[in-house]
């Protein structure tokens, strides 16, 4: 996968082995911000943990590999976006995302999601994209609604979050419903 240029300031870069330190420091600097909603944060304690994550992504055969990209904005990495649980037989995937607290509220995740969704619907055979957000994570849940996703419902106890199960709002978007981010 290649980088996706969104504009002169913003692009999505596929994970590379050399990104381990950058990824770890970005998570570490935002640990308190990310921890309430993302279970992986407590397992990312050293740059070596980030390197193992990147290696796991890159060692997956290309035809099965998830699309995981760092969000690059104004000469620095500010977040991560990617697919998970892609089911190529049924042509569906899930998108996950997070951004540094210092860059919230600037529309960067919306623009990154729009670019990734456009890529997935135009450059792959995918027909359906899901976004799952922790119940109560209002900022994260606002994004799929803005992009035209439909709330399918609540997945009860959908994710183990540190020491308890947490409910997830489940949103979906079909290829035929995609308007290119204009709703």
C-alpha positions as CSV (number, residue, x, y, z in Angstrom):
1,X,0.0,0.0,0.0
2,X,1.2,3.5,-0.8
3,X,0.6,6.8,1.1
4,X,-2.7,8.5,0.6
5,X,-2.2,12.3,0.1
6,X,-5.2,14.2,1.3
7,X,-3.9,17.7,0.7
8,X,-0.5,19.6,1.1
9,X,-0.6,19.2,4.9
10,X,-2.3,15.9,5.5
11,X,-1.5,12.3,4.4
12,X,-1.9,8.7,5.5
13,X,1.4,6.7,5.6
14,X,1.4,2.9,5.8
15,X,3.2,1.5,8.8
16,X,6.8,0.7,8.2
17,X,9.3,-0.9,10.6
18,X,11.0,2.5,11.1
19,X,7.8,3.9,12.6
20,X,8.1,1.9,15.9
21,X,9.6,4.7,17.9
22,X,7.3,7.4,16.5
23,X,4.2,5.2,17.2
24,X,5.3,4.4,20.7
25,X,6.0,8.0,21.6
26,X,2.7,9.2,20.2
27,X,0.8,6.6,22.2
28,X,2.9,7.3,25.3
29,X,2.4,11.1,25.1
30,X,-1.4,10.4,24.8
31,X,-1.7,7.5,27.2
32,X,-4.2,9.2,29.6
33,X,-6.2,10.5,26.7
34,X,-6.4,7.1,24.9
35,X,-6.6,4.7,27.8
36,X,-10.3,5.2,28.7
37,X,-11.4,3.9,25.3
38,X,-8.7,1.7,23.7
39,X,-7.7,-1.6,25.3
40,X,-4.3,-1.8,23.5
41,X,-2.8,1.2,25.3
42,X,-1.9,-0.7,28.5
43,X,0.0,-3.3,26.4
44,X,2.1,-0.7,24.6
45,X,4.7,0.0,27.2
46,X,7.9,0.2,25.2
47,X,9.0,1.0,21.6
48,X,9.6,-2.8,21.2
49,X,5.9,-3.3,21.8
50,X,5.1,-1.0,18.9
51,X,7.8,-2.7,16.8
52,X,6.1,-6.1,17.5
53,X,2.7,-4.6,16.5
54,X,4.1,-3.3,13.2
55,X,5.9,-6.6,12.5
56,X,2.6,-8.5,13.0
57,X,0.9,-6.2,10.5
58,X,3.7,-6.5,8.0
59,X,4.2,-10.2,8.3
60,X,0.6,-10.9,7.3
61,X,0.5,-12.0,3.6
62,X,-0.4,-9.0,1.4
63,X,-3.7,-10.4,0.3
64,X,-4.8,-10.7,4.0
65,X,-3.1,-7.7,5.4
66,X,-5.0,-5.0,7.1
67,X,-4.6,-1.4,6.0
68,X,-3.0,0.4,9.0
69,X,-1.7,4.0,8.5
70,X,-0.2,6.8,10.5
71,X,-1.8,10.2,10.1
72,X,0.8,12.7,9.1
73,X,-0.1,16.4,9.5
74,X,2.2,19.5,9.1
75,X,5.4,17.5,9.4
76,X,4.5,15.3,12.3
77,X,2.6,12.1,13.0
78,X,-0.6,12.8,15.0
79,X,-2.6,9.6,15.0
80,X,-3.4,6.2,13.5
81,X,-6.2,4.9,11.3
82,X,-6.8,1.5,9.8
83,X,-8.9,-1.5,9.1
84,X,-9.4,-4.6,11.2
85,X,-11.4,-7.8,11.0
86,X,-11.6,-7.6,7.2
87,X,-13.7,-10.3,5.7
88,X,-12.9,-10.4,2.0
89,X,-15.4,-13.2,1.3
90,X,-18.3,-11.0,2.5
91,X,-16.6,-7.8,1.4
92,X,-16.6,-6.0,4.7
93,X,-14.2,-4.4,7.2
94,X,-14.1,-2.3,10.3
95,X,-12.3,1.1,10.6
96,X,-10.6,2.2,13.8
97,X,-8.9,5.5,14.5
98,X,-7.4,7.7,17.2
99,X,-5.7,11.0,17.3
100,X,-3.4,12.9,19.7
101,X,-5.3,15.1,22.1
102,X,-3.4,18.1,20.9
103,X,-5.0,17.7,17.4
104,X,-8.6,16.9,18.3
105,X,-11.3,19.1,17.0
106,X,-9.5,20.1,13.8
107,X,-11.3,17.8,11.4
108,X,-8.2,15.6,10.8
109,X,-9.9,12.3,11.7
110,X,-12.9,13.2,9.5
111,X,-10.6,13.9,6.6
112,X,-8.5,10.8,7.2
113,X,-11.6,8.6,7.5
114,X,-13.1,10.2,4.3
115,X,-9.9,9.4,2.4
116,X,-9.6,5.9,3.7
117,X,-13.3,5.1,3.0
118,X,-12.9,6.5,-0.5
119,X,-9.8,4.3,-1.0
120,X,-11.6,1.2,0.3
121,X,-14.7,1.7,-1.8
122,X,-12.9,2.6,-5.0
123,X,-9.7,0.6,-4.9
124,X,-10.9,-2.7,-3.3
125,X,-13.9,-5.0,-3.5
126,X,-15.3,-3.9,-0.2
127,X,-19.0,-3.3,0.1
128,X,-19.5,-2.5,3.8
129,X,-17.6,-0.7,6.4
130,X,-18.3,-0.7,10.1
131,X,-17.1,1.6,12.9
132,X,-17.5,0.6,16.5
133,X,-17.3,3.2,19.3
134,X,-17.4,2.8,23.0
135,X,-20.8,3.8,24.4
136,X,-20.1,7.3,25.9
137,X,-17.3,8.1,23.6
138,X,-19.3,11.0,22.1
139,X,-16.4,12.5,20.0
140,X,-15.7,9.2,18.3
141,X,-19.3,8.4,17.7
142,X,-20.0,11.7,16.1
143,X,-17.7,10.9,13.2
144,X,-19.6,8.0,11.6
145,X,-22.8,10.0,11.9
146,X,-21.2,12.9,10.1
147,X,-20.0,10.6,7.4
148,X,-23.4,9.1,6.7
149,X,-23.0,5.8,8.6
150,X,-26.1,4.3,10.1
151,X,-26.4,3.2,13.7
152,X,-27.0,-0.5,13.6
153,X,-27.4,-0.8,17.4
154,X,-25.4,-1.5,20.5
155,X,-23.1,-4.5,20.8
156,X,-23.5,-5.4,24.5
157,X,-20.3,-6.3,26.2
158,X,-18.6,-5.9,22.8
159,X,-15.1,-5.3,24.0
160,X,-12.9,-6.2,27.0
161,X,-11.6,-2.8,28.2
162,X,-8.9,-3.2,30.8
163,X,-10.9,-4.9,33.6
164,X,-14.5,-5.1,32.3
165,X,-16.7,-5.6,29.3
166,X,-17.8,-2.4,27.6
167,X,-20.8,-1.8,25.2
168,X,-20.1,-0.6,21.7
169,X,-22.2,1.5,19.3
170,X,-22.0,-0.1,15.9
171,X,-22.3,2.0,12.7
172,X,-22.2,0.8,9.1
173,X,-22.0,2.2,5.7
174,X,-22.6,0.5,2.4
175,X,-20.7,1.3,-0.8
176,X,-24.0,2.3,-2.5
177,X,-24.6,4.8,0.3
178,X,-21.2,6.5,0.2
179,X,-21.4,10.1,-1.0
180,X,-17.7,10.8,-0.8
181,X,-18.0,12.4,2.6
182,X,-20.7,14.9,1.6
183,X,-23.9,14.3,3.7
